[in-house]
Amino acid sequence: MSTPVRESRRALVTGAASGIGRAIAEAVVKSGGRVVAFDLNEDALAAAATEIGTSYIPFTGSVAEEEAVRSAVAFADQEMEGIDSLFNVAGALRPAPIVDMAQQDWDFTLDVVLRGVFLCTKHVAQRMISREACGAIVNVASVNAHLPLYGGSAYSAAKSGVEMFGRNAALELGRFGIRVNTVLPGLVATPMTAFILDNKSIMAEFNANAVLKRPAQPSEIAGPALFLASSAASYITGTGLVVDGGYEIGGYPDLSKYL
């Protein structure tokens, strides 16, 4: 008999005001769950809450600041009487060649992308352990954890760190019944990638290399993320699932001429 899919009922989603994070939050709500949506963009959170409904609960703050993370996790734990799943989605990208990159841009990218995953995982895992409750953590990295991106050294390095951090977290947290996995998207149509999507020349190169010849929609990443958090994935932990439309096997374009 197959294991029934049970989606996350009480989820904390970072970067939930737009893009992949919002798509994951919407999918959790549509499956009958509740979400605390953690994002720095207060206006976008408010707009999403109006559209999605009362099961989408906004919390404004930065994943890169431990006190903000501590507060968000405590709020989610109290508001929902526990946290079943954490989706680490918040990301940032300030592209520049290495020789031109400002240190503050390097630090900003790593703080949001990698430190944010560490802090949220740390505090959610503490809550799960204190409640003696099993749970699932799903990190959203990028296919650029495997493929270098011209001008994206900080982003690629941080996303590589997210994937390995997820494996290490799976090793440490499995004894408490907490599974940790990572989704690695390719190009996705989100506000953060607008500078690529709006450039016809760049997109021609991307689509020429992608097996499926198009970027993903955020909902196409949300589905695999929710699968990894569900009981259908109860024996999956420490893995990375590439969801990239074939970019990795097709090859990544050289973006040097565009920066």
N, C-alpha and C positions, 0 to 999 in steps of 0.2 A: 504494500500500500504506500502511495506517495505521501510525503510530508506536506500538509496544507501550508500555503503561504500566509503568514500573518504579518502584515505590515506594522511599522512602528506606530505605537499608540501615543507615546509621549516623547517628543523629539525636540532637541535643541539643534537649531540650524544656524550656522554662521554665514555671513554674506547673503542673508536671506531677503534682502530688499530688492534684488534684481538677478537676472541671469540664472545660472545653474542653481544657486541657493534658493531663489524664489521658486523655481520649478520643483525642487525637492520638497519645499514647504507646502506648496499647493498639492503635490501628490500625496503627502502624508495626510493633509486635511481631507482630500477626496476619499481616502481610504477609511475615514472615520476617526482619524487621530487628531491630536492637538500639537501645536508647534509654538515654542518660544523662538521668535525670529530675532537674531542678534546681529546688528549691523550698525555701522557708523552713520549711515545716511538716514536721518530722522524723518525727513520729508518723504523719501521713497518708502520707508517702512509704513508710514501713516497711509500713504496711497494704497499700498498692497493690502493693508489691514481692511481698508474700506471695500476693496474688491473681493478679497478672499473670505472675510467674515470673522466672527468672534473666536474661532478656533486657531486663528493666527494672531499670536500675542507679541507685539513689538517690544524690543528692549534695545535701547540705543547705547552704543559703546564701542571701544576698540578692542579687537582680539589681541593686540600687541601689548596691552596694559594689564598687568596681573590683577590689579584691584577691580578693573572693569569686568574681567573674566570671572573673578571670584563672585562678584555681585550678580552677574548674569546667570551663573550656574545655580547660585543659592536661590535666586528668584524663580528659575525654571523648576527647580526641585520642589520648592514650596507650592508654586502655582499649580503644578501638575501632579503633585504628590508622588514625585519620583521621575526619573528620566530613563526611558528604555533605550534610546539611541541618540548618538551625537553625530551630526554631519558637519565635518570641518571643510567649509567651502570658501571662506573669505580669501581673497587673493588680491594681488597688486602687480603692476608691471610698469616700469619706467625704462623703456628701451634706450640703450646707448652702447656704442662700441666700448670695449674695456678701456682703451687708452683715453677715452673722453668721459668716462663715467665718473660722476661726483660720488664721493664716499657716502654722502647722505642718501643718495638714491639707491646705492647698494644696500645700506643699512635698512632703509625703509622697506624695500622688497623682502629682505630676509626676515625682518621683524613681523610683517603681516603674514607672509606665506608660511614661514617655518616656526617662528616663535609662537605665533597664534595657535598653530596646531598642537604644539607642546603644551601650552598653558590650558587650552580647552580640554585636551585629553587628560591632563593631570587632575584638574578640578572635577570634571565629570566622573572620572574613574574613582576618585575619592568618595564621591556621593554614592556611586553604585556599590562600592565595597562596604560603605558604612550601613547601607540598607540590606546588605547580603543579597543583592539582586543581580541576576545576569543581565547583560546588555550587549549592545553592538555599537562600534564606532566605525564610521566610514569617512576616510579622508579623500578629498578630491585633489589629486596632483595634476599631472599633465604628461602628454606624450613627450614633452620636452625634458622630462626626467631621463629619457633615453636618447633623445635626439637634440644635438646642439642647435641653438637658434642665434643667428647673427644679431648682435645687439641685445641679446637676452641672457647674458651670462649669469646675472644675479637671479633671474627668474628660473632658469634651468637648474642652477645649483640648488636653489631653495626647493624646487619641486623634487629633485633627486633626493634631497634630505627628507622631504615628506614621505616619500615611498619607503626609505630605509627606516625612518622613525616608526612608521606603521608596522613594519616587520618586528622591530624591537619591542614596540608596545604589545603586539600580539604575544610575543614570547613571555613578557612580564605579567600580562594581565589575564592570560588564559586560565591560570590557576584559580582565578576568581569568577570564572564563567563569563568573561568579557572577551568578545571577538573583535579584532581590528583588521580592517581591509582597506584597500586603496583603489580608487577609480582613476584612470589616466586618460582624460579626454584628449582628442585632437582639437582642431579649430572648431569653436562653437560660437554661434551668433549671439553675442552678449554685448553690453555696453563697453566692456573692457577691450574687446577686439574690434571695435568700430573702425579704428584707424587702418586695419587690414581689410575688413569687409567693404569699406567704402572706396578702396583703391582697386580699380579694375585690373591694372597690370599685375599687382600682387595676387589678386584672386585668380587670375588666369594661370599663374604659376602654381598656386596651391591646388587648384582643381585639376591641373594637368598631372600632378603627382599623386593625388588622392585616388584610391581605388574606386570609391563611391562618387567622386567628382563633385562634392558639395560639402559645405560645413554642416555640422550638426545643429539641431535645435536643442535648447536647454532641456526639454522634456525627454530627449533621447539619452541624456546622461542621468536624469532623475530615475528612470526605470531601473538601470543597472545598479544605481546606488541603493535604491530601496530593496532590490533583491538581496544585496549583500547584508542588509540590516534585518532581513526577514528570516523566519524559521526555515524557509526553503534552503537557506545557506548555512544551516546550523553546524555543518562540519567544515566550513571554510573560514580560515583565519590566517593572517600573515601573507595574504596574496595581493597581487596587483593586477587589476583587470583593465586592459587597454581597450578603450572605446573611442576609436579615432577614424573610423571610415576608411582605414587602410593607409593613413599617412605614414605610419612607421615602416610598412613594407614597401610603400611606393617611393619613399624618399622625400626629404623636406627641402623646400626651395631655398636658394641663396638670396637672402634679403638685403645683402650689403649695398646694393645699388639704390635702395629706398631709404637709407638712413644717413 
